[in-house]
């Protein structure tokens, strides 16, 4: 690999970003940067507490500040699902990294999200998960340099697929 491979994972909540980032980072010998974890550490609150206490607009402003200020280094970055709403963040990540969209059907996302009902999902009042899916998928497709389908594959298989599709400039 080059001296500075940076891989950014984007996708809906439940697409597997956290799990796949850990597997991919291990396979490549890189660190994982958990963007949501950085936000929670800065605010000393869970994502849900931030959204409940400060609102969705404030959460997105915090997300933008944290992700535009975070140092970029050789790593696998696991982003929050709402990151694609920020042109500023995505411009930075697209310029500095290979952006991978973990694509899953709505049915898969709905099922996986139901397994973690406490998960903080950034949405406007009254928006359903289906609304978010319809709104975000075009943004994920816009920014994803690599697209990997995640409905049936294991995290290990997804990581192998990502590695196989990385631009040659990112490999030895």
Secondary structure, 3 states (H helix, E strand, C coil): CCCCCEEEEECCCCCCHHHHHHHHHHHHCCEEEEHHHHHHHHHCCCHHHHHHHHCHHHHHHHHHHHHHHCCCCCEEEECCHHHHHCHHHHHHHHHHCEEEEEECCHHHHHHHHHCCCCCCCCCCCCCCHHHHHHHHHHHHHHHCCEEEECCCCCHHHHHHHHHHHCCHHHCC
